[in-house]
Amino acid sequence: MAAEELSQSSLESDSVGGKGGPGAGSSLGSADSAGLKSDWSTRIDALRQQETELKRSIADLQLAYNRLTQDQVQKIQTDIGRMVQQGTAELEQRKRSLQKDIEALERRQERIQTEMRTTFAGSSQDLAVRVQGFKDYLVGSLQDLAVAAEQLDLSPSTRSRVASEGDDRGNAGAERTVNRPSSSRRAVAEADSPQPAFASNAFQDQTERIRSLLDQYRMRPDYYGPLWQLRRTFEPIHAERVSNWFFAQGGRGAVKSMGSRLQNVLVASAALSILYALYGNRLRTLVLSNSPERLGEWRRGLQDCLGISRADFGTGQGVMLFDAPEPLAQRADRITADNGLPFIVVDEAESVISLALLQFPLWLAFAPDPMNPATEYDYY
């Protein structure tokens, strides 16, 4: 803009100088030159002032930026420090909690180890005494039965009566041989509470009740009945197995397997249902099988046949599952000492029955059929 004005002014001065004389041109040129200098000086001063203001503004902005940046950095550092402190405090708290849990587990481990050291010897001695006592009882019972068999003409009813008398004498001999606190408590409990004697004519009322229940299960099945009552179809072959176990074997013996575990569970469920109707909450059922998978089949089958739930399976009531005979015998002994009535069920897969189980009044074992062995079971 200033260059254009200078060009225009020079052109005008040239034209004026051309039109006028030399004197007039020199005076006009000096006046224009002074005006231009004054104008340029004013503009330069204004630009310098503007430059100063811009520099001042830039300095202010730089100062504000530095101040904001410093504040943000301090705030971030403060927040990070606070977060680190909080995290450290939480970690310390978790560490203390874990240390407490570890100390509790260590104390529990020491207590369990102490109990194992103090009770293992006593348990082994108790088991040895029980085995020896039962051995004496078994020998005496077999001798009594042999003498009775030689002297009597055994009919089916007489055989059942002799077997019952032999069991009574054997139990008395076992009580005299094995002198233990648990045996004495069991003797007192047996004296206070009636024991099952299904093969004896003295229990005619129980015999009628059992036959009535068997007929009900076979001819009038109730698929929505109360708990512990059989809820499945009951065929005559099942009723024959259960009736033979009650009246011919006196509630103690092995029956021929039905060929499948589900059918065996049905037979055992019928016996369990009848025993529960006779003895109520005194009855405790203990199932023995040698693998968790088979015990799972027993649990599901009993739930299906009796309408019970998982809550009815436990260590203190209802149905108890075992994969070894030793803990089962110990549990049955404690149940008897507490005035309970253990009912032991042995799966077909158990090819050998522990002698410790035969001392209890109620046990039902499923014997494999040699003419039709079940291929699904493992025998060893």
C-alpha positions as CSV (number, residue, x, y, z in Angstrom):
1,M,0.0,0.0,0.0
2,A,2.8,2.4,0.9
3,A,4.7,1.5,-2.4
4,E,1.6,2.2,-4.4
5,E,1.0,5.6,-2.7
6,L,4.7,6.4,-3.3
7,S,4.4,5.5,-7.0
8,Q,1.2,7.5,-7.3
9,S,2.8,10.5,-5.6
10,S,5.8,10.3,-7.8
11,L,3.7,10.1,-10.9
12,E,1.6,13.1,-9.8
13,S,4.7,15.0,-8.9
14,D,6.2,14.2,-12.3
15,S,3.0,15.3,-14.1
16,V,2.8,18.5,-12.1
17,G,6.4,19.2,-12.7
18,G,5.9,18.6,-16.4
19,K,3.0,21.0,-16.5
20,G,4.5,23.7,-14.3
21,G,7.9,25.3,-14.2
22,P,11.0,24.1,-12.5
23,G,10.5,26.2,-9.4
24,A,7.0,25.0,-8.7
25,G,8.1,21.4,-9.0
26,S,10.9,21.6,-6.5
27,S,8.7,23.1,-3.8
28,L,6.0,20.6,-4.3
29,G,8.5,17.7,-4.1
30,S,10.0,18.8,-0.9
31,A,6.5,19.1,0.7
32,D,5.5,15.7,-0.4
33,S,8.7,14.1,0.8
34,A,8.2,15.7,4.3
35,G,4.7,14.4,4.5
36,L,5.7,10.9,3.4
37,K,8.4,10.8,6.1
38,S,6.0,11.8,8.7
39,D,3.5,9.2,7.6
40,W,6.0,6.5,7.6
41,S,7.4,7.4,11.0
42,T,3.9,7.3,12.5
43,R,3.2,3.9,10.9
44,I,6.6,2.5,12.1
45,D,5.9,3.7,15.6
46,A,2.5,2.0,15.5
47,L,4.0,-1.2,14.3
48,R,6.6,-1.1,17.0
49,Q,4.0,-0.5,19.6
50,Q,2.0,-3.4,18.2
51,E,5.1,-5.6,18.2
52,T,5.7,-4.7,21.9
53,E,2.1,-5.6,22.8
54,L,2.3,-8.9,20.9
55,K,5.5,-9.8,22.7
56,R,3.9,-8.9,26.0
57,S,0.9,-11.1,25.2
58,I,3.1,-13.9,24.1
59,A,5.0,-13.7,27.4
60,D,1.8,-13.6,29.4
61,L,0.5,-16.7,27.5
62,Q,3.8,-18.5,28.0
63,L,3.7,-17.7,31.7
64,A,0.1,-18.9,32.0
65,Y,0.9,-22.1,30.0
66,N,3.9,-22.8,32.3
67,R,1.8,-22.2,35.4
68,L,-1.0,-24.5,34.1
69,T,1.4,-27.2,33.1
70,Q,3.1,-27.1,36.5
71,D,-0.3,-27.3,38.3
72,Q,-1.3,-30.3,36.2
73,V,1.9,-32.0,36.8
74,Q,1.7,-31.5,40.5
75,K,-2.0,-32.7,40.5
76,I,-1.0,-35.8,38.5
77,Q,1.8,-36.5,40.9
78,T,-0.4,-36.0,43.9
79,D,-3.1,-38.4,42.4
80,I,-0.5,-41.0,41.6
81,G,1.0,-40.8,45.1
82,R,-2.5,-41.2,46.6
83,M,-3.3,-44.2,44.3
84,V,0.0,-45.8,45.2
85,Q,-0.7,-45.3,48.9
86,Q,-4.2,-46.8,48.6
87,G,-2.9,-49.7,46.6
88,T,-0.2,-50.3,49.1
89,A,-2.6,-50.2,52.0
90,E,-5.0,-52.7,50.3
91,L,-2.1,-55.0,49.5
92,E,-0.9,-54.8,53.1
93,Q,-4.4,-55.6,54.3
94,R,-4.7,-58.6,52.0
95,K,-1.3,-59.8,53.1
96,R,-2.3,-59.7,56.7
97,S,-5.6,-61.5,55.9
98,L,-3.7,-64.2,54.0
99,Q,-1.2,-64.5,56.8
100,K,-4.1,-65.1,59.2
101,D,-5.6,-67.7,56.9
102,I,-2.3,-69.4,56.5
103,E,-1.7,-69.5,60.3
104,A,-5.2,-71.0,60.8
105,L,-4.6,-73.6,58.2
106,E,-1.2,-74.5,59.7
107,R,-2.9,-74.8,63.2
108,R,-5.6,-77.0,61.6
109,Q,-2.9,-79.2,59.9
110,E,-1.0,-79.6,63.2
111,R,-4.2,-80.5,65.0
112,I,-5.2,-83.1,62.4
113,Q,-1.7,-84.6,62.4
114,T,-1.8,-84.8,66.2
115,E,-5.2,-86.5,66.1
116,M,-3.9,-88.9,63.5
117,R,-0.8,-89.8,65.6
118,T,-2.9,-90.2,68.7
119,T,-5.8,-92.2,67.3
120,F,-4.2,-94.4,64.7
121,A,-2.7,-96.8,67.2
122,G,-5.9,-97.0,69.2
123,S,-8.0,-97.5,66.0
124,S,-5.7,-100.3,64.8
125,Q,-5.9,-102.0,68.2
126,D,-9.7,-101.7,68.3
127,L,-10.0,-103.1,64.9
128,A,-7.7,-106.0,65.7
129,V,-9.8,-106.8,68.9
130,R,-13.0,-106.6,66.9
131,V,-11.7,-108.9,64.2
132,Q,-10.5,-111.5,66.7
133,G,-13.8,-111.3,68.6
134,F,-15.8,-111.8,65.5
135,K,-13.6,-114.7,64.5
136,D,-14.4,-116.4,67.8
137,Y,-18.1,-115.6,67.4
138,L,-18.1,-117.0,63.9
139,V,-16.4,-120.3,64.9
140,G,-18.8,-120.7,67.8
141,S,-21.8,-120.0,65.7
142,L,-20.8,-122.5,63.0
143,Q,-20.1,-125.2,65.6
144,D,-23.6,-124.6,67.2
145,L,-25.2,-124.7,63.7
146,A,-23.4,-127.9,62.8
147,V,-24.6,-129.6,66.0
148,A,-28.1,-128.4,65.6
149,A,-28.2,-129.5,61.9
150,E,-27.1,-133.0,63.0
151,Q,-29.8,-133.3,65.6
152,L,-32.8,-131.7,63.8
153,D,-34.7,-132.5,60.7
154,L,-34.6,-129.1,59.1
155,S,-37.7,-127.8,57.3
156,P,-37.7,-124.3,55.8
157,S,-39.4,-122.8,58.9
158,T,-37.2,-124.8,61.3
159,R,-34.0,-123.8,59.4
160,S,-34.9,-120.2,59.9
161,R,-35.6,-120.7,63.6
162,V,-32.3,-122.5,64.1
163,A,-30.4,-119.8,62.2
164,S,-32.0,-117.1,64.4
165,E,-31.1,-119.1,67.6
166,G,-27.5,-119.6,66.3
167,D,-27.2,-115.8,65.7
168,D,-28.5,-115.1,69.2
169,R,-25.9,-117.5,70.7
170,G,-23.2,-116.1,68.5
171,N,-24.0,-112.5,69.5
172,A,-23.9,-113.5,73.2
173,G,-20.5,-115.2,72.6
174,A,-19.1,-112.2,70.8
175,E,-20.2,-109.9,73.6
176,R,-18.4,-112.1,76.1
177,T,-15.3,-112.3,74.0
178,V,-14.9,-108.6,73.0
179,N,-14.9,-106.4,76.1
180,R,-15.1,-102.9,74.7
181,P,-17.0,-99.8,75.7
182,S,-18.7,-99.5,72.3
183,S,-19.8,-103.2,72.5
184,S,-21.3,-102.7,76.0
185,R,-23.1,-99.6,74.8
186,R,-24.4,-101.6,71.8
187,A,-25.6,-104.3,74.2
188,V,-27.5,-101.8,76.3
189,A,-29.0,-100.3,73.2
190,E,-30.1,-103.7,72.0
191,A,-31.7,-104.4,75.4
192,D,-33.6,-101.1,75.3
193,S,-34.8,-101.3,71.7
194,P,-36.4,-104.2,69.7
195,Q,-34.1,-105.8,67.1
196,P,-35.4,-107.2,63.8
197,A,-36.2,-110.9,63.8
198,F,-38.3,-111.4,60.7
199,A,-37.8,-115.2,60.5
200,S,-39.1,-115.7,64.0
201,N,-42.7,-116.6,64.7
202,A,-42.7,-114.2,67.6
203,F,-42.8,-111.3,65.1
204,Q,-46.1,-112.2,63.5
205,D,-47.3,-108.6,63.4
206,Q,-44.2,-107.5,61.6
207,T,-44.6,-110.4,59.1
208,E,-48.1,-109.3,58.3
209,R,-47.0,-105.7,57.9
210,I,-44.1,-106.7,55.6
211,R,-46.3,-108.9,53.4
212,S,-48.9,-106.1,53.3
213,L,-46.3,-103.6,52.1
214,L,-45.0,-106.0,49.5
215,D,-48.5,-106.5,48.1
216,Q,-49.0,-102.7,48.1
217,Y,-45.8,-102.1,46.2
218,R,-46.6,-104.8,43.7
219,M,-50.3,-104.2,43.1
220,R,-51.0,-100.6,44.1
221,P,-47.8,-98.6,43.3
222,D,-47.9,-95.0,44.4
223,Y,-45.6,-93.0,42.2
224,Y,-46.2,-89.8,44.2
225,G,-46.1,-91.2,47.7
226,P,-44.3,-89.8,50.7
227,L,-40.5,-89.8,51.1
228,W,-38.9,-93.2,51.8
229,Q,-41.8,-95.1,50.2
230,L,-41.2,-97.0,47.0
231,R,-42.3,-95.1,44.0
232,R,-41.5,-97.4,41.1
233,T,-43.1,-100.5,39.5
234,F,-42.5,-103.6,41.6
235,E,-42.6,-106.9,39.8
236,P,-43.2,-110.3,41.3
237,I,-39.6,-111.2,40.8
238,H,-38.5,-108.2,42.9
239,A,-41.1,-109.1,45.6
240,E,-39.7,-112.7,45.7
241,R,-36.2,-111.4,46.3
242,V,-37.3,-109.1,49.1
243,S,-39.6,-111.6,50.7
244,N,-36.9,-114.3,50.7
245,W,-34.4,-111.9,52.3
246,F,-36.9,-111.0,55.1
247,F,-38.4,-114.4,55.9
248,A,-35.9,-117.0,54.8
249,Q,-32.7,-115.1,55.7
250,G,-33.9,-113.1,58.6
251,G,-32.8,-109.8,57.1
252,R,-29.2,-110.9,56.9
253,G,-27.8,-112.5,53.7
254,A,-27.1,-112.3,50.1
255,V,-29.6,-112.4,47.2
256,K,-29.0,-113.2,43.6
257,S,-28.3,-110.2,41.5
258,M,-31.1,-109.0,39.1
259,G,-28.5,-108.6,36.4
260,S,-28.2,-104.8,36.4
261,R,-27.4,-102.3,39.1
262,L,-30.7,-100.4,38.6
263,Q,-32.7,-103.5,39.3
264,N,-30.6,-104.2,42.4
265,V,-31.2,-100.6,43.5
266,L,-35.0,-101.3,43.1
267,V,-34.8,-104.4,45.3
268,A,-32.7,-102.6,48.0
269,S,-35.1,-99.6,47.9
270,A,-38.0,-101.9,48.6
271,A,-36.3,-103.4,51.6
272,L,-35.2,-100.0,52.8
273,S,-38.7,-98.6,52.4
274,I,-40.2,-101.5,54.5
275,L,-37.5,-101.1,57.2
276,Y,-38.1,-97.4,57.4
277,A,-41.9,-98.1,57.8
278,L,-41.0,-100.5,60.7
279,Y,-38.2,-98.6,62.5
280,G,-38.6,-94.9,61.3
281,N,-35.7,-92.6,62.0
282,R,-33.7,-95.2,63.9
283,L,-32.8,-96.7,60.5
284,R,-29.5,-95.7,58.9
285,T,-28.6,-97.1,55.5
286,L,-25.0,-97.6,54.5
287,V,-24.2,-98.5,50.9
288,L,-20.8,-100.1,50.0
289,S,-19.3,-100.1,46.5
290,N,-15.7,-100.0,45.3
291,S,-15.8,-96.9,43.1
292,P,-17.3,-93.4,43.1
293,E,-19.0,-94.0,39.8
294,R,-21.0,-97.0,41.2
295,L,-21.8,-95.0,44.4
296,G,-23.1,-92.2,42.1
297,E,-25.4,-94.7,40.4
298,W,-26.7,-95.9,43.8
299,R,-27.3,-92.4,44.9
300,R,-29.3,-91.5,41.8
301,G,-31.2,-94.8,41.9
302,L,-32.2,-94.4,45.5
303,Q,-33.3,-90.8,44.9
304,D,-35.5,-92.0,42.0
305,C,-37.0,-95.0,43.8
306,L,-37.6,-93.3,47.2
307,G,-38.2,-89.7,46.2
308,I,-35.4,-88.5,48.5
309,S,-32.9,-85.7,47.7
310,R,-29.2,-85.0,48.0
311,A,-29.9,-83.6,51.5
312,D,-30.8,-87.1,52.7
313,F,-27.3,-88.3,51.9
314,G,-24.8,-87.5,54.7
315,T,-22.7,-88.8,57.5
316,G,-25.2,-88.5,60.3
317,Q,-28.6,-89.4,58.9
318,G,-30.4,-90.9,55.9
319,V,-28.2,-92.8,53.5
320,M,-24.4,-92.9,53.7
321,L,-22.1,-94.0,50.9
322,F,-18.8,-95.8,51.4
323,D,-16.1,-97.2,49.1
324,A,-14.3,-99.3,51.7
325,P,-15.7,-101.7,54.4
326,E,-13.5,-100.5,57.3
327,P,-15.0,-96.9,57.7
328,L,-18.5,-98.4,57.0
329,A,-18.0,-100.9,59.9
330,Q,-16.8,-98.1,62.2
331,R,-19.8,-95.9,61.3
332,A,-22.2,-98.8,61.8
333,D,-20.7,-99.5,65.2
334,R,-21.2,-95.8,66.2
335,I,-24.8,-95.9,64.9
336,T,-25.5,-99.0,67.0
337,A,-23.9,-97.4,70.1
338,D,-26.2,-94.4,69.6
339,N,-29.3,-96.7,69.6
340,G,-29.6,-96.6,65.8
341,L,-30.2,-99.5,63.4
342,P,-27.7,-99.8,60.6
343,F,-28.8,-101.4,57.3
344,I,-25.8,-102.3,55.2
345,V,-26.2,-102.8,51.4
346,V,-23.3,-104.3,49.5
347,D,-23.0,-103.8,45.7
348,E,-22.5,-106.7,43.4
349,A,-19.1,-105.4,42.4
350,E,-17.9,-106.3,46.0
351,S,-16.7,-109.8,45.3
352,V,-15.4,-110.2,48.9
353,I,-17.4,-109.2,52.0
354,S,-15.5,-108.1,55.0
355,L,-16.1,-110.1,58.2
356,A,-16.6,-106.9,60.1
357,L,-19.9,-106.3,58.3
358,L,-21.4,-109.6,59.3
359,Q,-21.7,-108.6,63.0
360,F,-24.6,-106.2,62.4
361,P,-28.3,-107.4,62.3
362,L,-29.3,-106.1,58.9
363,W,-27.2,-106.5,55.8
364,L,-28.2,-107.2,52.2
365,A,-25.5,-108.2,49.6
366,F,-26.1,-108.8,45.9
367,A,-24.3,-111.9,44.7
368,P,-23.5,-112.2,40.9
369,D,-25.3,-114.9,39.0
370,P,-22.7,-117.4,37.8
371,M,-24.9,-118.4,34.9
372,N,-25.4,-114.8,33.7
373,P,-22.5,-112.6,34.9
374,A,-22.9,-108.9,34.5
375,T,-20.2,-107.6,32.1
376,E,-20.5,-104.1,33.3
377,Y,-19.0,-104.9,36.7
378,D,-15.3,-105.3,37.5
379,Y,-14.3,-108.3,39.7
380,Y,-10.9,-108.8,41.2
